[in-house]
Amino acid sequence: MAAIFSSFLQRAYDQLFHEISLQNARVVFGIDRAGVVGSDGPTHHGTNDIVYLRVMPNFVLMAPKDEAEVERMLAFALDKVQGPAAIRYPRGAAPDFSDLGHAPIELGKSERLLEGEDGVILAYGSQVEEAVKAARIAREHHVNLEVVNARFVKPLDVEMVRQALRRHPFVVTVEDGALNGGFGSAVLEAASEVGGPLTKIVRLGLPDRFVAGIDAAAILRVAAERLNRPELKAAALDHSLSKV
């Protein structure tokens, strides 16, 4: 077991490949400070770990939605994964989603948290919290968005992606990391394998520059545009102003 900041781990890219991935070594990485880290500044933003680890053969990559899932994923990685694994988690206190239940951890399997038929939010790790906030605000406006906790980006739950595209008018992927090569890119790749349509997918994450993160308001704006529901756009603005 090795615990290290995301931004520090990227300095060991060569070692990750040659000593861990190539050897299929049973090492579990706890990736701290994953995502945007606020006052720590851009030198400590952990924006790239999903991208640079996705290309490593043998790695299993996962991210918990809350504190309880951190413990369960760690136990799963130590007991069940036969090669290298990485668990990414953000700076700060973890939310508690015990009211939504905790399905058993299975390799490459996601978890549906909220039912809905008007669209689906596929959230990875810490962004589950923002996805649930967005869905609950949308429900106040009679828009029912499904929320899926992806849990794994590698291996990705391809059947979940297939069902999301089949059952919903749009799919939003949400991640606290770089869009280029990240979780949303993995979903697009899976969608191309199962026959799309790719135009249903909207990716939210960090663009190719140093910026702030994604929140519930950003998700609501996507839903407002895709469903032509201006009241959701107004709700997004209200949510943003309430945080000021």
N, C-alpha and C positions, 0 to 999 in steps of 0.2 A: 504494500500500500504506500502510495506517495501522494502527498497533498501539496499543491503549489498553485500560485496565482496563474490565471490564464495567460496574462501578458508576459510572465516569466517563462512559462512552459514553451512559448514559441521560440525562445533562444536555444532550445534543445532539439530543434527539428531533426537534425542529422541523427542524434542519439535515439530519438523516437522511432525513426525508420530502421536504422541498422541494429540497434541493441534490443528493441522491443518488438516492432512490427515484423521484421524479417525473421527473428528468432521465435515468433509467436509466444513470447514470454508472458507468463501469468502475472501481470502487474496491473493493479487497479489504481488509476489516477483520480484523486479528488481535485477537480479544477475549480478553485475558489476565484472570486472576483470575476465571474463570467458575465459578460455584457457590459453595459455602461455603469460606471461606478461613481458617478457624481463628483464629489469634492476631491477625490483622488486624482482626477484629471486624466487627460487623454493618454498619458504614458502608462496608465494602469487600466485603461478600458480593455476588457477582455472580449474583443469583437471577432476574433479570427479563429478561435479554437475549433469550432464546428468545421470550418473550411479546411484547415490544415490537417485535421485528423480524419476527415471523411475519406481522403485519398489513401490512407494507410491500410493495406490489407490486414485482415485478422482482427482489427479493432472493433469493439462493440461500444457504441456511443449512446448515452442516455442522459436525461435531465428530469429531475423531480418537480412536481407541481407544488409540494408543500413539505413541511418538516417531517411528517410521518413517512413520506415517500423517499426522503433521503435515506432513512434507516433501512427501508425495505430494498431499495436499489443497491445499497452497499452490501447487504446480506446476500442479495442475488448475485452480484458481481463476484463476491468472494467464494460462494458456494457452487454456482452454476456455470459461470463463464470459464471456458477452458483456455482462453488466450487473453490478450490485453483488453482492458475495459477502461472507460473514462466516464465520470459522472460530473457534469457541470452544474454549478449553483452560483447564485448571485451574492453580492455583498449585502449584509443586513439581515434583519429578522425574516423568518419564513412565515408565509400565511398558513392557515389551518382550513383545509377543505374536508374535514371529517364528516360534515353534513352532507356531502355529495358522495360519500363512500370511497372505499379503496379496493379496487379489483386486484386480484393476485398479479404479481409481476411475472410476465411471460416474455421470453425473448422475441423482440420485434413486434410486440402487440401493443396497440394503443388502448385508450380507455374513453368511452363516451361518458361525459359528465352531465350534459344537459341535452334534452331532446328538442328538436325543432325541425320545421319543414321549409322555412323561408330562406335559408342559407346556412352554411356551416363554417365555423372557425376552427382551424387546425392549429393548435397552440403548442409550442415547445418550451418546456421548463418554466421559468419565471413568468413568461407571458400568458400562462394559463390564468393567472390572477386578473390581468387586464381583459382577457377574453370573457371571463365570467362576469366581470363588471359590465362590459359592453352588452352582453346578452341579457343581463337583468334590466339594464336601462331600456334596451329595445323592447322587452316584454311590456314595459309600461306604455309603449306606443303600439301594442298589439302586433309586434313583429317577433316571431319565434325563431331564434337562431340556435342551431345546434352547436355545442362546444365539445371538441375532442381533445383530450390530453394525449399528445403524440407519444410521449415517453421515450421512444427510440428514434434517432435519426439514422442509425446504422446498426442492425438492419431496419429499414423502414417498413411500416405496416402497409404493404402495397394493396392488400385487399381493402383496407380502410379507405385508401385513396380512390380505388375503383368505386366503392359504394358511395363515397362523398360526391363524386362526379355524376354518378347515375341518379342519385336521389335529390340533388340540390341545384338550384339555379345558379349559385355561385359558391366559390370556395375561397376563403381568406386564410393564408398561412401567416403566422405571427411568430417572430423570433427576436431575441435580444442579441443579435449578432449580425455580421456582414451578410448582405443579400447575395453577393457574388459567391456562388458555390455553397451556400448555407442550407438550412432546413427547407426553405421554399424551393430552392433549386432541386433538392432531392425529391420533393413532391412533384415538381414539373417533370423530372426524369421518369418517375414512376408513372405519371399520367401518360407520358408518351408511350410507355411500354404497354399500358392497358387500353390504349386507343382514345385517350383524351375525353372531351375536347379541352385543349389547353387554354382556350379563351375564357373558360369559366374561372380560372385561377387568378387571384390577385395576391401578390406577395407584399407583406409588410415586414420591414427590418431596417437595418442600417445601410444607407447608400454608400457609394464609394468616396466618402469623405468623412471627416471627424465631426460627428453631430451628436445630438441628444437621442433619447430612446423613443420607443413606441408606447402608446397608452390606449385606454379604452376609447377615447375620443377619435383617434385615428381609425380604429376598427369600425366605429359607428359611421364615420364619413364614407367608408367603402360601402357599407350596407345601404346607406342613404342613396348613393349613386347607382348601385346595381338594382335596387328595388324602386327607384324613383320616389323616395319617401322623404320629402323636405323636412318633416317633423323630426326625423332622426338626425339630420344635419344640425337642426336647432338644439337638439338634446346633446349632441357632441360639443357644441359651443358652450352650453350651460355647464357641462361636466368640466371642460377646460377652465372656465372662469371660476368654478368652485374650488379649484386647486391653487388659485393665485393667492 
